[in-house]
Amino acid sequence: MIGATVVDGWTLYLVLSVVLFGLSFLSGMMGLGVAFIATPVLAMFGLDLQHEIMPLSLWLNGVTAIASAVTFALKKMVDWRTAIPLLIVTTIAAPIGVWLLKFTSTELLWWLYVAVLLFLAWRMAFPPKQDDSAPSTVTDRTRVKAAGASSGIGVFAGLLGVGPGFLMMPTLVLLGFAARTAAATNSVVVTLPSFSAFIAHLPEARFDWTLLVMTTITSIAGAQLGASFMAKRVKSLTLTRIFAVALVLLAIQRVFALVG
């Protein structure tokens, strides 16, 4: 079995399916797609970063983002005037990052990942004051700024192999979107870029098809449940702080892996 250096066979299938269900629930709450949190977790199980982890993470990122997006769209939480332009820009930009991967060392990629996680955690821990009871107002100027930022985000996310969601969601919050609106809109934005980057990885990808099918099913279920839970019960401030804690934990885990 590909990449099974820590645990083998059905034990690995079951463990990863359960783990990715939980991770997808959390990412579904934030409209992110699961790759940003699944990538370092999969690395703990001995899979190869470029040939196994990135293709699997990007695939799961796309399907979990779709699952979240459908839930948020049905609840009319998506800002479509923002989502569609950002979707187009990041879809075009993501394969550029995959191409740049050929010229970048794996260790450098992980340190870049840690630096971005810590920066975003700091910004998300102290977000702008938000009132979920007030109507969400987003200007066209703000949407233009978001579109400009999304081009760089698409390239960087493709380079890291994690999809653009973990960068796009906090960027929208920092530009003035309510966290709930940002999460819902972001779930749409990350769908196609995840698949465009996934397709760019296919020539060198290695798949364990049983693992792919099992984790796809559990990840979709987790993302749908997470999105439904957030839409009903989670306020914007709570959401941003959950996001910040998750980012810090991921950064700590990755630093230990890099220096250990």
Buried (B, 14 or more C-beta within 10 A) or exposed (E): EBBBEEBEEEEBBEEBBBBBBBBBBBBBBBBBBBBBBBBBBBBEBBBBBBBBBBBBBBBBBBBBBBBBBBBBBEBEBBBEEBBBBBBBBBBBBBBBBBEEBEEEEEEEBBEBBBEBBBEBBEBBBEBEEBEBEEEBEBEEEBBEBBBEBBBBBBBBBBBBBBBBBBBBBBBBBBBBBBBBBBBBBBBBBBBBBBBBBBBBBEEEBEBBEEBBEBBBBBBBBBBBBBBBBBBEEBBBBBBBBBBBEBBBBBBEBBBEEEEE
